[in-house]
Amino acid sequence: MPPDHTNVEYSPEWYEFRISSTIATKITLLRERIETWSHKHGYENMDNVNETRNDTGEIIWKRTDWEYVDDAYNHYINNKDYPWPAYSATLIKMNKLWKRYKINEQ
């Protein structure tokens, strides 16, 4: 019979570490998913999060979905004081990206 863990109390730091490592892992999985999708469907077919166009309508600067996820990961890992409400908007966007880059195995 497994030991009884009902009396174990975890510290707030333990919860913060556990959530932090789970989110970091999921962001890494999204980044890999975008890479796999782009390898299969072509990197030129990856969407852009941001675009800047000149007067003639040509794209002069862009930020791809992969760059967005990679930047978010680096910001998340390196800045632990970033407020959680801002992260929730980022995580909602990443959930949409997860659905967008679904890989059909057909």
Secondary structure, 3 states (H helix, E strand, C coil): CCCCCCCCCCCHHHHHHHHHHHHHHHHHHHHHHHHHHHHHHCHHHCCEEEEEECCCCCEEEEEEHHHHHHHHHHHHHHCCCCCHHHHHHHHHHHHHHHHHCCCCCC
